[in-house]
Amino acid sequence: MLITDVIAVPVRSGFFADDQAAIRAGAVHDGFTYGGVPLTAGFRTIRQPGEAVSVLLILDDAQVAHGDCAAVQYSGVGGREPLFLANPAAEMIERRVVPLLRGRQVTNFRDLAGEIDTLVVDGHRLHTATRYGVTQALLDAVARARGVTMAEVVRDEYATGIAIAPVPLFVQSGDDRYTNVDKMVLKETDVLPHGLINQIDTKLGRDGELLLDYVAWVRDRIITLRARPEYSPRLHFDVYGTIGQAFDGDVDKVAGYLERLGATAQPFGVCVEHAIDAGSRDGQVRVFAALRTALRARGSDVRIAVDEWCNTLEDIEIFVAAKAADVIHVKTPDLGGINNTIEALLLVARHGLAAYCGGSCNETDRSAQVSAHVAMACGATQLLAKPGMGVDEGIMIVGNEMARVAALVAARGRTPV
């Protein structure tokens, strides 16, 4: 099957791009937006609408394969690439990618994806968001050429040996962290609530007291609302380095606080993402390895997840080798080509760590669907419900895609009567 044409069209993402540096520096909410001046290069305002690009591959049998270029909510920080802008990205795809793909035979995903992911234009690789979307479309094209799901392409080309089945869903609350927990519990989501703890004075507390109160509330709310006593979700809080800020980067003090947090959450297990921001990849590896050791020495079962400064496949390899986290957030848009997400999830699992197939609220419905296929084929520990912060939409998009894929694969394995 041939690619006869490629179309790149600017579209909307599922949320907004936020200037994390300005928010951590104390920018305050003004309605849904933030007041103040942005601090990160590329931002016009602290919060601005997210942008994406749909990449459509027209195949010679008139089928259309589709992937979306999208970036994370907090671009330009933590070692990530600059803010992604749709119009210049679409123009770049038209000039540099379309000529490479038009007329190409669609047979093997890994080779095509590797070619796009390593493409150098004017001395630089394509923006991670661009690589992400183009390789999604290529995965879809190969699946269409073979008449199978994208999950089956991944399973077969990477010889994962994993049965394709739904994986646990992790749902994020956004700033509506109380009402949205109710939604999560009523829908019995597997991992919750994220919490968006990205500011000390309003969300964490100078001594961590606000987060402790919130954890206690989440614990009690689950117990109050759950329809079945056996429903026992894992708790996962993303704190964006604020705990480290509050405790002056002191690893022992942070470990002590996390131990208290874990005790407060009982009987539910807890994972805390990005407890400390060490300011560089190497620093993050050292600090997280020390924090993990300190928690185990205290007998705490609180798990720590790495996010910022662990952006590329190379970064993930370094964190895994150092065992510098219990959970590795494979943040799909940051890795560029979706082929890197596949390699990263399999690598993390081989080393006995939890492989979290994540991403961002600022992605699209399409990138979320493709992520579902990849997570299932790689046996991810959990998969982010995305895009957006509304809970219901992400659960529907990702959860329904997993259910459909699992049903299709199972049906292919049945012998017709």
C-alpha positions in Angstrom: 0.0 0.0 0.0 1.3 3.5 -1.0 1.0 6.9 0.6 -0.3 9.0 -2.2 -0.6 12.3 -0.3 0.0 13.9 3.1 -2.1 16.7 4.6 -1.1 18.7 7.7 -3.9 20.8 9.2 -3.7 23.0 12.3 -6.3 21.9 14.9 -7.1 22.5 18.6 -5.6 20.4 21.5 -7.6 19.2 24.4 -6.5 21.9 27.0 -4.1 24.8 27.4 -0.4 25.5 27.5 0.7 26.9 30.8 3.8 28.7 31.8 4.9 26.5 34.8 7.7 28.9 35.8 5.3 31.8 36.2 2.8 29.6 38.1 5.5 28.3 40.5 6.7 31.9 41.0 3.2 32.8 42.4 1.0 33.7 39.5 -2.6 33.8 40.8 -5.8 32.7 39.1 -7.9 35.3 37.4 -11.0 33.3 36.6 -9.8 30.4 34.4 -6.6 32.2 33.4 -3.7 33.6 35.3 -2.7 37.2 36.0 0.8 38.4 35.5 3.6 38.3 33.0 4.9 35.0 31.4 8.4 33.9 32.3 9.0 31.1 29.8 10.2 31.9 26.3 7.5 31.6 23.6 4.5 32.3 25.8 2.3 35.3 25.1 0.3 34.8 28.3 0.7 32.5 31.3 -2.1 30.4 30.0 -2.9 30.2 26.3 -5.0 27.8 24.2 -3.1 24.6 23.2 -2.4 24.0 19.5 -2.0 20.8 17.5 -1.6 19.6 14.0 -3.5 16.6 12.4 -1.4 14.6 10.0 -3.5 12.8 7.4 -1.9 10.1 5.2 -4.0 9.4 2.1 -3.4 5.8 1.1 -3.8 4.4 -2.4 -7.0 2.5 -1.5 -8.6 5.8 -0.3 -8.2 5.0 3.4 -6.9 7.8 5.6 -4.4 7.2 8.4 -4.3 9.9 11.1 -2.0 11.1 13.9 -1.9 14.3 15.8 1.1 16.4 16.7 0.7 17.7 20.2 2.9 18.9 23.1 2.5 18.9 26.9 0.8 21.5 29.0 4.1 22.7 30.6 6.4 23.2 27.6 9.8 24.9 27.8 10.7 23.7 31.3 12.3 20.7 32.9 14.4 20.0 29.9 11.5 20.0 27.4 11.3 21.6 24.0 9.8 25.1 23.5 6.1 25.8 23.2 4.6 24.1 20.1 2.9 26.4 17.6 0.6 24.7 15.0 1.0 27.0 11.9 4.8 26.9 11.6 4.8 23.2 12.4 2.2 22.5 9.6 4.4 24.5 7.2 7.5 22.6 8.2 5.7 19.3 7.7 4.5 20.4 4.2 8.0 21.5 3.2 10.2 18.7 4.7 8.1 15.7 5.7 5.5 15.4 2.8 8.2 15.0 0.1 9.7 12.1 2.1 6.4 10.2 2.6 4.5 10.9 -0.6 4.8 7.7 -2.8 6.3 5.6 0.0 5.3 2.0 0.5 3.7 1.3 3.8 5.0 -2.1 5.1 7.0 -1.7 8.3 6.3 0.8 11.1 9.7 0.6 13.0 11.7 1.6 10.0 9.5 4.4 8.8 9.1 5.8 12.3 12.8 5.6 12.9 13.5 7.6 9.7 11.1 10.4 10.8 12.2 10.4 14.4 15.9 10.9 13.4 15.3 13.4 10.6 17.5 16.5 10.8 16.3 19.7 9.2 18.6 22.8 9.2 20.8 21.1 11.8 18.0 20.2 14.2 15.6 17.3 14.7 12.0 18.0 14.2 10.1 19.3 17.3 9.1 16.3 19.5 5.4 17.1 18.9 5.8 16.9 15.2 7.6 13.6 15.4 5.0 12.3 17.8 2.1 13.1 15.4 3.7 11.9 12.1 4.7 8.6 13.6 1.2 8.1 15.0 -0.1 8.4 11.5 2.5 5.9 10.2 1.5 3.4 12.8 -2.1 3.8 11.8 -1.2 3.4 8.1 0.7 0.2 8.7 -2.3 -1.2 10.7 -4.7 -0.2 7.9 -2.4 -1.9 5.3 -2.4 -5.1 7.3 -6.0 -5.0 8.3 -5.3 -5.1 12.1 -5.3 -2.8 15.0 -2.3 -0.5 15.9 -1.9 -2.6 19.1 -1.4 -5.7 17.0 1.2 -4.0 14.9 3.2 -3.0 18.0 2.8 -6.5 19.5 4.1 -8.2 16.4 6.9 -5.8 15.3 8.3 -5.6 18.8 7.6 -9.2 19.7 6.2 -8.1 23.1 4.6 -11.4 23.9 1.9 -9.5 25.8 -1.8 -10.3 25.6 -3.7 -7.2 24.4 -6.0 -6.2 27.2 -7.1 -3.0 28.9 -4.6 -1.5 31.4 -5.5 0.5 34.5 -6.6 4.1 33.9 -5.1 7.0 35.7 -7.5 10.0 35.8 -6.4 13.6 36.5 -8.6 16.2 38.4 -7.2 19.5 37.2 -8.0 22.3 39.6 -11.5 21.0 40.3 -9.9 18.5 42.6 -13.0 17.8 44.8 -15.9 17.4 42.4 -13.8 15.5 40.0 -12.8 13.0 42.7 -16.4 12.2 43.1 -16.7 11.5 39.4 -13.6 9.2 39.5 -14.9 7.2 42.5 -18.4 6.8 41.0 -16.8 5.5 37.7 -14.4 3.3 39.7 -11.3 4.5 38.0 -8.1 2.6 38.8 -5.7 5.4 39.8 -6.6 8.9 41.0 -6.7 11.9 41.5 -3.4 13.6 40.2 -4.5 16.7 42.1 -2.4 19.3 40.2 -0.4 20.4 43.3 1.6 23.0 41.5 1.7 25.9 44.0 2.9 26.0 47.6 0.7 28.6 49.3 -2.6 27.5 47.8 -2.3 23.8 47.3 0.6 22.3 49.3 1.0 24.5 52.3 4.3 25.8 53.7 4.6 22.7 55.9 2.7 20.5 53.5 -0.5 20.7 55.6 -2.8 21.5 52.7 -1.9 18.4 50.8 -2.1 16.2 53.9 -5.7 17.5 54.4 -6.5 16.8 50.8 -5.1 13.3 51.0 -7.2 12.6 54.0 -10.3 14.0 52.3 -9.7 11.8 49.2 -9.3 8.8 51.4 -12.5 9.4 53.3 -14.4 10.3 50.1 -13.5 7.0 48.4 -14.7 5.1 51.5 -17.9 7.1 51.6 -18.9 7.0 47.9 -17.7 3.6 46.7 -20.4 1.2 45.8 -18.3 -1.9 46.6 -16.0 -2.3 49.5 -13.5 -4.1 47.3 -13.0 -1.0 45.1 -9.5 0.1 46.2 -7.9 2.6 43.8 -4.2 3.6 43.9 -3.6 7.2 44.8 -1.2 9.2 42.7 -0.4 12.9 43.3 1.6 15.1 41.0 3.3 17.9 43.1 5.5 19.6 40.5 8.5 19.8 42.8 6.6 21.9 45.4 7.5 19.5 48.3 11.2 20.0 47.6 10.6 23.8 47.5 8.8 23.7 50.8 11.5 21.7 52.5 14.5 23.4 50.9 15.4 20.4 48.9 16.3 18.4 52.1 15.9 14.7 51.0 15.5 13.4 54.6 12.8 16.0 55.4 11.0 15.2 52.1 11.1 11.5 52.9 9.7 12.1 56.3 6.9 14.2 54.9 6.1 11.5 52.3 6.0 8.9 55.0 3.4 10.9 56.8 1.4 11.3 53.6 1.5 7.6 53.0 0.2 6.9 56.5 -2.6 9.4 56.0 -3.7 7.7 52.8 -4.1 4.3 54.4 -5.6 1.8 53.4 -4.8 3.1 49.9 -1.4 2.9 48.4 0.3 6.2 47.3 2.6 7.4 44.5 4.0 10.9 44.5 5.2 12.4 41.2 8.0 14.9 41.0 8.4 15.4 44.7 11.6 17.4 44.2 12.9 19.4 41.2 16.7 19.1 41.2 17.2 21.5 38.2 19.0 19.1 35.8 18.8 15.5 34.7 21.9 14.3 36.5 20.8 16.1 39.7 17.3 14.6 39.4 18.8 11.1 39.1 21.0 11.6 42.2 18.2 13.2 44.3 15.5 10.7 43.4 17.8 7.7 44.0 18.6 9.1 47.4 14.9 9.8 48.1 13.9 6.3 47.2 16.6 4.9 49.4 15.5 7.1 52.3 11.9 6.0 52.0 12.8 2.3 52.0 15.0 2.9 55.0 12.0 4.3 56.9 9.9 1.3 55.9 7.6 3.5 53.8 5.8 2.0 50.9 5.2 5.4 49.2 6.3 5.2 45.6 7.9 8.0 43.8 7.4 8.8 40.1 9.8 10.7 37.8 8.5 13.2 35.3 10.5 16.4 34.6 14.1 15.9 33.4 13.1 12.4 32.2 11.9 13.3 28.8 13.7 11.3 26.1 14.4 7.6 25.7 18.0 8.2 26.7 16.9 10.0 29.8 14.6 7.0 30.7 17.5 4.6 30.2 19.6 6.6 32.7 16.9 6.8 35.3 16.1 3.1 35.0 19.7 2.1 35.3 20.1 4.1 38.4 16.7 2.8 39.8 16.0 6.4 40.6 12.2 6.0 40.8 9.6 3.4 41.4 7.4 4.7 38.5 8.7 6.0 35.3 6.3 8.5 33.6 6.8 7.9 29.9 5.4 11.2 28.8 4.4 10.4 25.3 4.7 13.8 23.5 8.1 14.5 25.1 9.7 11.4 23.6 9.1 12.4 20.0 8.3 9.4 17.8 5.7 7.0 19.3 8.3 4.3 18.6 10.3 5.8 21.4 7.3 5.4 23.8 7.1 1.8 22.8 10.8 1.2 23.5 10.7 3.1 26.8 7.6 1.2 28.1 9.2 -2.2 27.3 12.5 -1.1 28.8 11.0 0.0 32.1 9.0 -3.2 32.4 12.0 -5.4 31.7 13.8 -3.7 34.7 10.9 -4.4 37.1 9.8 -0.8 37.5 6.3 0.6 36.9 5.8 1.8 33.3 3.3 4.6 33.3 2.1 5.5 29.8 1.3 9.1 30.4 1.2 12.3 28.4 -0.7 15.5 28.9 -4.1 17.0 29.2 -3.0 19.2 26.3 -3.1 16.3 23.8 -5.9 15.4 21.4 -8.5 12.6 21.1 -6.4 11.0 18.4 -3.1 11.0 20.3 -5.0 9.5 23.2 -6.4 6.7 21.1 -3.0 5.8 19.7 -1.5 5.9 23.2 -4.2 3.4 24.3 -3.0 0.9 21.6 0.6 1.3 22.6 -0.1 0.9 26.3 -2.1 -2.2 25.8 0.5 -3.8 23.4 3.3 -3.0 25.9 1.5 -4.0 29.1 1.8 -0.6 30.7 1.2 -0.4 34.5 -1.2 2.5 34.0 -2.4 4.8 31.2 -3.4 8.4 31.5 -7.0 9.3 30.6 -6.5 12.2 28.3 -6.9 14.8 26.9 -8.5 17.6 29.0 -9.2 18.0 32.7 -12.9 17.1 32.7 -12.5 13.5 33.8 -15.5 12.1 31.9 -14.1 12.9 28.4 -10.7 11.3 29.0 -12.2 8.2 30.6 -14.5 7.8 27.6 -11.9 8.4 24.9 -9.2 6.2 26.3 -11.3 3.6 28.1 -13.6 3.1 25.2 -10.7 2.7 22.7 -9.1 0.0 24.9 -12.5 -1.8 25.2 -12.9 -1.8 21.4 -9.4 -2.9 20.7 -9.5 -5.7 23.2 -12.9 -6.9 21.7 -11.5 -6.8 18.1 -8.4 -8.8 19.0 -10.4 -11.3 21.0 -12.9 -11.8 18.2 -10.0 -12.5 15.7 -8.9 -15.3 18.0 -12.4 -17.0 18.0 -13.2 -19.8 15.5 -16.4 -19.0 13.6 -19.3 -21.3 14.3 
